[in-house]
Amino acid sequence: MASTAHEVAIHGGLSEAKAARRLAADGPNALPAATRPGLSRLAWEAAREPMFLLLFGAAALYLALGELREGIFLLATVALTVGLTLFQQSKTEKALDSLRELGSPRAGRARRSQPPSG
């Protein structure tokens, strides 16, 4: 039977043995960590966008037609744009991590051998 908050308050918290049994049965009381894609994965996803593919194709066409300056300029511009996209994605991931941390629940614990914390 699961202990309620009222039951814990009356009895003074969980015993160390009961807390250890619950930890073994249910695992730690923590949210799973979010997995973040690596930089190469983000770059690959950004480069597969239709607009970038079109620009890569146009740069290849410039190079194939012998317009070296225009082709290199277009490739450099596309690379800069992909870099900015990766930078912005990284900032977004960090902001989301901060929001997850702020929104994660905090709870104290009560053990019979120690005063409540929290």
N, C-alpha and C positions, 0 to 999 in steps of 0.2 A: 504494500500500500504506500502510495506517495505521501510524503509529509507536506502539509500545507503551511503557509506562513504563520497561521495562528498556532498550529501544533509546534512549530519550531520555537516561537516566542514563549510558549508555555513550558516547554521542556528544556530550553536553554541551548538549542542548536543541535547539530548532528555530532555524533561521536566520531572520533578519528576512524574507527573501523567501518562505520556506516558510510562515511565520506569516501574512504578508499574503495569500498565495494561499489558505490555508485560511479566512481571514476573509472573503475575497471569495466563495469557493465555499459556505461553510456559514453565514456570518453570525456575529454576536457570540455568545460563549458565555454566554448569559443566558436566564433563564426569562422567558416573556412576562408582561407586567404584567396583573394582573387588572383588568377593567373594573368600575367601581362605578356603580350606577344613581344618578341625580340625586335631589335632595330631592323634586322634584315627582313623579317616578316612584314613589318610595317612599310618598309621601302618597296617590297615586292607588291603589296596590296595597292600602294599609291601609284606605282608605275603601271599597274593593270587598269587604271581608270581609262575610260574611253577617250577622254580629251587628251590625256598624256600619250596614249597609243597613237592618236592622230598626229600629234606634234612630233613624236618619234618617227613616224612614217614620213612626214613632211621633211624632217631633217635628213632622213635617209635619201629621199628623192633629191634634195638639194645637193647632197654629197655625190650621188650617182650622176647628176647632170654637170658636175664639175664646179658647182658654186660652193667652194670650200668655206669661204668666209661666212656666208649666210647659214650653211649647215652647222658649222661650229657654234655660231651665235645662237641658233635655235636650240641646239643641244645644251649649251650652257644655261640658257634661260629655263629650259625644262628641268635641268638638274637643280637650279636654284629654287624653283617652285616646289619640287619634290622635297628638297631640304627644308624649306619653310613649312611644308605640310607635316613632315616628321617632327620638327620642333614644336609645332602647335599641338600635335597629337601627344607628345611627351608631356607638355604642360597640362593638357586636359586630363591625362592619366594621373598625374600628381595631384591635381585638384580633386579628382574623384576619390583618390586614396585618402586625402584629408577629410573629405565629407564623410566617407565610410568610418573613419576614425572618430569623428565628432558624433556620428549617429549610432555608434556601437553602444549597446547597453552596458551599464556599469551596475554591479551588484556587490553588496558586501556578503560576508559569510559569517556564520555563527558556528562555533565549535564549543563543545562543553569545556574544553581545557583552556580556551582563550576568549577574551571579550570580543564582541562583534566588530568587524572592520567594514570599511566602505566609504 
